[in-house]
Structures are given as structure tokens and as C-alpha cells.
Amino acid sequence: MERGRKIVNRPRVGIVGASGLVGRTLLRVLAERRLPCRELRLFGLRAVGRELAFGARRLGVEAFEDARPSDLDLLFYAGPAALARERLAAFVEAGVLVIDKSSVHRLDPSVPLVVPELNAAALGQHAGLVATPNCTTIGVVLALAPLVALAEPDAIVVTTTQAISGVGREALEAFRAARGAAERRPGSVDGDVWTHCGALDAEGCSEEEHKLRDESRKILARPALALDATTLRVPVEVGHGASLWLRFPATLARGDVCAALERAPGVVLRTDAPGQAEVAGRDEVLVSRVRTRNAEGGSVVQLFCAVDNLRKGAATNAVQIAELLLSGPSSE
């Protein structure tokens, strides 16, 4: 596919993983934003044959193994990484524009990793495949971007508090069942905080911590960004939170920090202290608890941010990318 090529208006659209949490949210966001499509097809990995709501209609779920690239112009992929490695190349080679929510292509230097409010220009370099970041990364970089534009930090420490829905539909259903049980079930996050998200490597870092650091560096075009993270799983259904601590060699006034956040696209600065779950159902990143202090010849900035991990953290970000890549009226 030609680099940066647009897709025709009213494309034939497919969603892989349509019956999962992200897939269902994609359906809602597509209906809300009225992405013009000629045809919408839903592909499942297991729940084949069932019907899902799309606005006032109900659409059947087909088997992804039966999907043919020649039937599609645009494919939203919200499935497992292993299947992405196995199947997506054939769709790209056939001229289908693929927007991939899996982790497979995010750090590939030839694939744009896009948050439209921050680096939409990177879409001009796509060759049929666009990656959308980890749900935690999206919230964090939207809050970080206006701050690193003010001055270059020499240290960033992020501690996340991630919702159980980030693990998937089965984990969310188990969490809800545990909440309804008379006693807390062993291994449930209900009444507890899991001290890591994903597998730990030999250095004790989790998969999510690597993603947050490396994806932020790529999106912000700062390969040496000094970001360290600890990712936690908390008993919240929807909404990933993050506490950010930044040290700057320059002196920053709180008023300038707040003004930068207020101007930032996709960010809502709150002067109160909203709960993390309040972000559910919203497409903006909520930023609150902004604090500054002078330190070691510079300044320290602290804040808290939260993002709906299913909407802006996944579905809405992907749909925004598709909207930017739609061409003018179709010649068909």
C-alpha cells in the first residue's frame, strides 16, 4: 500500500474481536461518531454466530478465519498478539488499512504509533498498518505532552492504578462475581491491589511498565525520555489512573503548568479531586491534583490523570485514526 494513502469514503469495515470489551466499545463509538461505512462486518475468535447491537441494528458475528481481505477496506483489530502476527500481513498486502490495537506492531519503526491529538502527522508514513498504543500509555502521554513541551524533564516516575477491565471480559466477569460473593475469593483483585500488570522479567519489571516507557518515547519522539513506572491493578471496573511525578531542571510555576494542561487537546483539567471511576464513559483524560514545588535548582510537578481504558484508551483512539484517514467522497 502507498504510504499515507487515504481510505475511500464509506469503506467496508471489519472488527476483529467484536464480542470482547474493546470490540463492543468500538461498536458503540462507531455508532456515536457515525463513521460512514458501506458495510460493517464483525469477526469473533470464539463467540461466532451470536448477534451484537450496532445502533438500532443487530449484526451477526462471523469467524475471523473465514474473513477475506478482498471484502474489506478497513479492519479494526482487537484480538490477541499471536493472531495478529499470523494474519494481519495478508490484509495489509491486499490493500486493507489495518488499525491494530494489539502490542505486536507498536514499536516497529516502520509502523506509526498514533494518538491523534499528539502525532497525527505520523499517519502520513503509514504503509497500510497503524498501531494504537496501550490503554494506559494513551492517558499518560496526553497528560505528559503539554508538560514536556514547557521544559525537558530529567526524571519522570509514573505509578498506575489500572482497572480490571484492562485484563479482558472474562476477568471483569470474575471480578463482578467475586464482589457478589459472601467472602473474598483468593486471587481476586476485589479487596486487594495487584502489584504488577503482566509478566515480570528478570529485572522485576512488568510487561505494562515496559510498554508505558517505550511507547511514550515513540509517541512523544523522545527516545531518551527518562520515564520509570510501576503498574498496579486495582478493584475498579473501568478507568485507568496514573500518578505522575516529574522533575525539571527549569523552574516552572504552577500557573504555567495548569495553563498548559488547560490548552492541551483531549485533556480536561479539574480543580477538584474526581474519583478514578468518574472517567468511565468519557473520551477526555481527566487531570487533577496538580502540585509544584522548587527543588534542587529546578522544580517538581505532580499530578493525577485518568482515562477510560475502553474508550479513549482503545476504541475512540482507533476510530479517530480512521476518521483522519478517510478520503473525500468516494468515486464509486
Beta strands, then each sheet from edge to edge (+ up, - down):
strand 1: 12-16
strand 2: 39-44
strand 3: 51-54
strand 4: 57-63
strand 5: 74-77
strand 6: 97-100
strand 7: 129-131
strand 8: 155-162
strand 9: 227-233
strand 10: 240-248
strand 11: 267-269
strand 12: 285-295
strand 13: 298-307
sheet 1: 3+ 4- 2- 1- 5- 6- 7-
sheet 2: 9+ 8+ 10- 13+ 12- 11-
end
